[in-house]
Amino acid sequence: MSALERHYSVGDLAVLWQLSPDTVRNIFRDHPGVLKLDSPERLRKRGYCVLRIPESVAQKVHEQLRGNQRKKGASITLGKQILSDV
């Protein structure tokens, strides 16, 4: 992983992988190597978190998902969520 490698937003990967942004966010939320930029909640503003996913991390996760899909059939279980057609 390099600071100069491409970093994807959640929306970018959602479009590329044809998944909802919520699904992509759930996949990468606690994944090692993902940049997590937090803004704490303030008196009149809600807090939010921005994820930036390095290309190398996205490739590894995609390979893992595709490998699991081939072994287990049409769906992949990640925690509580089931992904289809990844």
Secondary structure, 3 states (H helix, E strand, C coil): CCCCCCEEEHHHHHHHHCCCHHHHHHHHCCCCCCEEEEECCCCCCCCEEEEEEEHHHHHHHHHHHHHHHHHHCCEEEECCEEEECC
